[in-house]
Amino acid sequence: MAENRKKPRWGVRLVVAVAVLAGGGYAILFAIRPVAIVAAAHRGRAIDSVPGSVEVQAEFVSEIKSEVGGRIISSILDPGLKVKKGDVLVQIDTGDADLEIDRIKNEIEAARKKVDLGSPARAEAANMEDTIANHDHMVKAGSYSAGDLEKERRLLQQARKRIELDEVNLKLDLETDENELRTKERERAKMTIVAPVDGVISVVELNARTGDLIGRDTAIATLISSSRTVEARISEENFAGIRVGQDASVTFLGYGQKLFKAKVMKVLPTANAETQRYLVHLGVDVPLEMLVPGLTGEVAIMIGSRDAATIIPRRALRGNEVLVVNDDTVEVRKIRLGYVSMNDVEVLEGLREGDQVVVEDLDQFRPGSHVRVRPVK
């Protein structure tokens, strides 16, 4: 009887052991399944956007030149130096110019005195006027020849014209000296080379150091302005719907997938001659120091929006298909797209709200694959 009682106990234990092993095996198999990162299709606002590439450019690059020649007596030029508009960058020796200015000022003072005194012929003309007045009385008295008086009057007229011409020339000499002074003072001012705008010195030529002798119109440095232009390039088929004031989203390669809000500021009416892509200038909500010239990225300019029943991340797309996880099994769904934005897409057919679509490592999964599901963060 004891032996008969033991047999059922061993049977139960065997069943339990098999169940445990089966459960453990399933757990192991489940644990080694690949993990599928998924996002749920959801309702929301679908955005219709126009894609394009972007590049950050300095508003302008200025080649700093010396308009006059001379010897540099001081220079703060250094690659990477940040400067403000009006900062003195280079000072050229003004000694010779100062001497010239002093000489011209002395000549101006003398010329003004000559103008004030008038023509030297004025005294001669005054004497001639007195003589003519006396001879006029004598002609009336019959004691002087009327013909001689007429000759004296013609000589006086000639003297007056000579006086007028002399005084015009004196004023002209004064104006010439004053113009020469202004020219020389402008030349002296050009010997102080200042920053035309806020910016950063990017290149300094070898001849731009203190003590160097430079010639007229010599390039001494390159200045990159602090102001920036974010230029978007849009294909011809997408250009027609773009308007000033439209919202946009920008990503820069140097800052990963971070989205920056932007707005269309300018729409240029002609295409780039080399790329045949139309140019749009964007105002981007980003600190100026992050906009490094040469930085590139992508833009999506919003041209429309509407309520949508099904929206999924754009990175879930595989052409016109997506991978859906249903009961831990991967299956392929063909879909029909609606509005497409930089990060999300509207699905018109093929998905329902709540469907789980794979959003990462799409090439690692095949239809029928069994996976573990992990929601996207």
RAKARA-V119891 format. One record per backbone hydrogen bond with DSSP energy under -0.5 kcal/mol. CO is the residue of the C=O (numbers start at 0). NH is the residue of the N-H. If there is no record, write none. Layout:
{{CO,NH} {CO,NH}}
This chain:
{{0,4} {1,5} {2,6} {3,7} {4,8} {5,9} {6,10} {7,11} {8,12} {9,13} {10,14} {11,15} {12,16} {13,17} {14,18} {15,19} {16,20} {17,21} {18,22} {19,23} {20,24} {21,25} {22,26} {23,27} {24,28} {25,29} {26,30} {27,31} {29,32} {33,35} {33,371} {34,36} {35,37} {35,373} {36,358} {36,359} {37,375} {38,356} {40,353} {41,310} {43,45} {43,307} {45,305} {46,48} {47,302} {47,303} {48,50} {49,300} {51,298} {52,232} {53,296} {54,230} {55,293} {56,228} {59,61} {59,224} {61,63} {61,222} {62,64} {63,219} {63,220} {64,66} {65,216} {65,217} {69,213} {70,92} {71,210} {73,90} {77,80} {80,200} {82,198} {83,86} {86,88} {86,194} {88,75} {88,76} {89,192} {90,72} {90,73} {93,97} {94,98} {95,99} {96,100} {97,101} {98,102} {99,103} {100,104} {101,105} {102,106} {103,107} {104,108} {105,109} {106,110} {107,111} {108,112} {109,113} {110,114} {111,115} {112,116} {113,117} {118,121} {119,122} {119,123} {120,124} {121,125} {122,126} {123,127} {124,128} {125,129} {126,130} {127,131} {128,132} {129,133} {130,134} {131,135} {132,136} {133,137} {134,138} {135,139} {136,140} {137,141} {137,142} {137,143} {138,141} {144,148} {145,149} {146,150} {147,151} {148,152} {149,153} {150,154} {151,155} {152,156} {153,157} {154,158} {155,159} {156,160} {157,161} {158,162} {159,163} {160,164} {161,165} {162,166} {163,167} {164,168} {165,169} {166,170} {167,171} {168,172} {169,173} {170,174} {171,175} {172,176} {173,177} {174,178} {175,179} {176,180} {177,181} {178,182} {179,183} {180,184} {181,185} {182,186} {183,187} {184,188} {185,189} {186,190} {187,190} {188,191} {190,91} {190,192} {191,193} {192,88} {192,89} {194,85} {197,225} {198,82} {199,223} {200,79} {202,221} {204,207} {208,211} {211,71} {211,213} {213,69} {214,217} {217,65} {219,204} {220,63} {221,201} {221,202} {222,61} {222,224} {223,199} {226,58} {228,56} {228,230} {229,231} {229,281} {230,54} {231,233} {231,279} {232,52} {233,277} {234,237} {234,238} {235,238} {235,239} {238,241} {242,245} {245,263} {246,301} {247,261} {248,299} {249,259} {250,297} {251,254} {252,255} {254,257} {259,249} {260,284} {261,247} {262,282} {263,244} {265,267} {265,280} {269,278} {271,275} {276,271} {277,233} {278,267} {279,231} {280,264} {280,265} {281,229} {281,283} {282,262} {283,285} {286,289} {286,290} {287,290} {289,291} {291,294} {294,55} {295,252} {296,53} {297,250} {298,51} {299,248} {299,301} {300,49} {303,47} {305,45} {307,43} {309,346} {310,41} {311,344} {312,315} {313,316} {317,319} {317,320} {319,334} {320,317} {321,323} {321,332} {322,357} {323,325} {323,330} {324,355} {325,328} {327,370} {328,325} {329,367} {330,323} {332,321} {335,347} {335,348} {338,345} {339,48} {342,313} {343,340} {344,311} {345,337} {345,347} {348,335} {351,354} {354,40} {354,356} {355,324} {356,38} {360,363} {361,364} {365,368} {368,329} {369,33} {371,35} {373,37}}
